[in-house]
Amino acid sequence: MRQTKLFGKTRKDVSRDEKSTNAELLTKASFIEREIAGVYNYLPLGFKVYQKIEQIIREEMNKIDGQEMLMTALQSKEVWDATKRWDGLEEIMYQFRDNHGSEIGLATTHEEPITNIVKKHVESYKDLPIYLYQIQTKFRNERRVKSGIIRGREFEMKDLYSFHTSQSDLDKFYQIAHEAYLKIFKRLGLEAFSVEASGGDMSKEYSHEFMVKTEAGEDVTILCDKCAWAQNAEIAKIKKGDKCPKCGAKVTEAKTVEAGNIFRLGNKYSSSMGLQFTDQDGKKKDVIMGSYGIGLGRAMGTIVEASHDKDGIIWTKTTTPYHIHLLNFAKNVKKQARVEKIYNDLNKAGFEVLYDDRDISFGKKLKDADLIGICFQLIVNETKEDLELVFRADHKKVMGDYQTILKSIKEFYK
């Protein structure tokens, strides 16, 4: 992509209503554009990052035998009547009557709809287990919308639902999903750790949240650095400085943001909605369920909160919108032709390149490159024959010819 053709320009100022670092930097760098409070458009740069996050999540869900589907965002009140959650969710669910007089809700979550669907396809124990997931838009009338894309009113979410013949089978898959989540966050470049948390309205058992330390976090986590025990402060019976219940070391406290969560639902929804199967002895039993969620925008916002400096965003190598930001500092015709060749050669080598071919000052190009945060900046100078490769994370430089530079880039991305 040539930057002269890229839609979206970097900006100096953003709305005073944006209180979060992720919204400020993503807006300034032209990754997102706010529509209304808590609702954001993804511009081309932002959508490229979104798609990379989506693909990593999809790959890991497929590896644990998840089957992808797509459910509707419009939901009938009738689906929610069996669990009596329609009235309970009225504060956060957008509910209205359509032109036919039917009561409709915009999807806040999908436990009831997925249970209703599976009910029509499961009869015997031979039909289980099943692991179904989707990546779809959710709508929640959140009161707190000052965290940018970490907490919004319209957002993309991956939700996986598992269906089992027994609690023990759910427990086995729960651990498989737990490990898959840790793999996802590792691949995204996030240092996430598992935290015991309340099941809330979803489950009577402990759930697990996957937290990332950041000062922008909305949660407080009590954790042990020695044995990795951790609990959300909302349920923890100990506080900072107390002994860890697992190993006895002193626990610490950290502000964290929740990057994902998993729940054992048991038969909460299957029992009330009549989702049953016939076991090997011919008896009818409730299907046992689990639920596993990751917000894609939340993941992007968390990456920005955890990985930035005073100059802008620092993307991780799997989420960077382009692999290389090629900065043309040359003016003469001969050097211009060289830059074009480098651009074409890098594309042929399989790298995504954002080529800053704009006729603006070198200082502005460097400032924009730091703000956008692509992992590598490759500078072609007017006077120097060697190319200059700058690593965005720490601004370390490598000087050399094209082959030397290419080797460094390949080594990083392998």
Residue, then its C-alpha position, 0 to 999 in steps of 0.5 A: m500500500r502506498q501511503t498517498k493512496l491509504f484512506g485516513k490521515t494522522r491527526k494531532d487532536v482527538s475529542r476530549d471525550e476520549k479518556s483512554t490511551n487506546a482510543e486516543l492513539l488509535t484515533k490519532a493514527s487513523f485506525i478507528e473513528r468514533e461514531i458515538a460514545g462507545v461505538y467505533n468504525y474500523l478504518p483500513l489500518g484498524f481493520k487489517v489489525y482486526q483481521k489478524i486478531e480474528q485469524i489467530i483466534r479462528e485458527e486456535m478455535n479450529k485446532i480444538d475442533g470448534q466449528e464456526m457458524l454465524m448467528t443472528a444479531l436480532q433475537s426474539k423475546e420468545v427465545w429468552d422467555a424460558t430462562k426469564r432473562w429478558d427482563g433481567l437484561e433490559e438495562i444492557m440489552y437494546q429491546f424494541r418492537d418491530n413493525h410486526g409488533s414482535e418484541i426484539g432484542l439486539a444480541t448481548t450474548h447468545e446462550e439462549p439462541i445457541t441452546n435453542i438451535v442445538k436442541k433441534h439437532v441433539e437427541s442421543y449421547k452419540d451426538l455429543p460433545i459439540y463445540l460451536y463458535q462464532i465471531q459476531t457483533k454484540f450490542r450492550n447498552e454499557r454505562r461505562v464507555k470511557s475505555g475506548i474499544i476495550r469496553g464498547r456498546e457495539f463490538e465484535m466477539k468470539d463466543l464458543y459454546s460447548f455441549h457435553t454428556s457429563q460434568s467430567d467431559l466439560d471439565k476436560f474440554y474446559q482445560i483444553a479451552h483454557e490452554a487454547y486461550l493462553k496460546i491465543f494471547k501469547r500469539l497476539g503478543l499479550e502477557a496474559f495470565s489466568v485468574e479465578a473469578s466469580g461466575g456471576d450470572m453465568s455460573k455458580e462455579y468459579s470462572h476464569e478470566f485472562m488478565v493483562k497488567t496495565e494501568a488502564g485496567e478496570d479490574v484489580t487482581i490479587l496475584c502471587d508472582k511465585c506460583a502464579w496463583a491469582q484471583n479477581a479482587e472481587i472474590a479474593k479473601i486476601k489482600k496485598g501483602d497477605k500469604c498466598p493460599k497456594c505457596g505461602a509467598k506474599v501476594t501483590e496487587a495489580k490493575t488489569v484488563e480482562a482480555g477473555n473469559i471462560f465459564r462452566l455453565g453446567n445445566k443452567y440453560s439446558s435445564s430451563m430450555g429442555l435441551q436433553f439427550t438420551d444416554q446409553d441406558g435410554k434415560k433422558k439427561d440435561v446437556i452440560m454446557g460451557s461458554y468461552g468469550i474473547g472480544l476482538g476490539r478489546a484484544m486490540g485495545t489491550i495490545v495498545e494499552a500494554s504496548h505503546d510509548k510517548d510517540g505512539i503505538i508499538w504493534t506486536k509482530t503478529t498484529t502489526p498492520y504491515h510488516i514494514h513501513l518503507l520511508n522514502f527520504a530520497k528526492n533525486v530520480k535515481k534514488q526514487a527508482r531504487v525505492e520503487k525496486i525495494y518496495n516491489d522486491l519486499n512485496k515479492a518476498g511476501f512482506e506487507v509494506l506500507y510505502d510512505d511516498r508522500d511529498i512531506s517533510f522527513g520529520k513528519k514521516l518519522k513522527d507518523a511512522d512512530l505513531i502508527g507503530i509498524c514493527f519496522q521502519l525501513i529508511v532510504n536516505e538521499t546521501k547514504e547508500d546503506l539502508e537504515l532499518v529501525f525497530r519500532a519497539d526500541h528504535k535500535k538501528v541496523m545499517g546495511d545493503y538490501q540483503t542484510i536488511l532482508k535477513s534481519i526482517k526475515e529473522f524477526y518474522k519467522 
